[in-house]
């Protein structure tokens, strides 16, 4: 009798081990399929490829048919439907049909109710409503309010979610100024998104970085900041060399606009190579502003050109290109702690290193534009600055 009981217990243990191994294999297979679907979806976005999005979504729907509560599969299915919606509108001249819209909305709402996914679910829902707004302006006040409300909810759930600021930036960029749109505010949101993307480790939801760079480049182009726009597009292509939207569309457009602008002005231009030495360390970044008036040099107005550069071997070398001949003055400071400002002590004295062209020094404060100005009247000019 005892022998039979022992045999039965052994059989039960073997069955449990078999089921456990089966579940492990099933979970492992699910993860592989989701990863494959995500990789296909990423490729689809870079290529703007409808067929690849459909392929990715097919894999995810296969998982959801047997595991309807799989949060990651549900999220990326809604994401694919959002991207298919974008492609559909492009194909149909900004016309929105119900083919993907309803299912995308339904899936995104389901995602928002899943623990740990509320912020990204709300952001995705806002992005989908943004497509509806693009297709039908008649409901703009209602839909816009809904979008901003969703983004606010998403921010309350997770203020470090970079996609919140991406979608808000797109809204601000595409909304006419009379209705609250603002390119500068859009750029601030894109910058916030980029900063958060750079800080975040690899996560389950990882889309949006190169898209943010693409939108920031467009906003900078609209402000005629072509040089910064190009640097932004170049950064996107460093990350994803085959990002079709930037590589074959936005960057060629920018290059044409740059050439046209240069032809219109027909102004002699040169380059100013700035060499900054005397830095104490390689921490942080160097903020460099090229100014062309007393107002932007002394009164804090926006510089004519500006850049933020990494420090190597305790020095910085940067060249301002396509600078019209004329008078300029440079000021720079070492943003060692990355807070985007020159830190000062209780008495108003700088606690971070700074410098000016001509190595100008002021008597009881910063030097004047007159002290620091120089003339660009040749193709190549070198300015050396030693920081204090």
Secondary structure, 3 states (H helix, E strand, C coil): CHHHHHHHHHHHHHHHHHHHHHHHHHHHHHHHHHHHHHHHHHHHHHHCCHHHHHHHHHHHHHHHHHCCCCHHHHHHHHHHHHHHHHHHHHHCCCCCCHHHHHHHHHHHHHHHCCCCCHHHHHHHHHHHHHHHHHHCHHHHHHHHHHHHHHHHHHHHHCCCCHHHHHHHHHHHHHCCHHHCCCHHHHHHHHHHHHHHHHHCCCCCCCCCHHHHHHHHHHHHHHCCCHHHHHHHHHHHHHHCCCCHHHHHHHHHHHHHHHHHHHHHHCCCEEEEEEEEECCCCCCCEEEEEEECCHHHHHCCCCCCEEEEEECECCEEEEEEEEEECEEEEEEEEEECCCCCCCCECCCCCECCCEEEHHHCCCCCCCCCHHHHCEEECCCEEEEEEECC
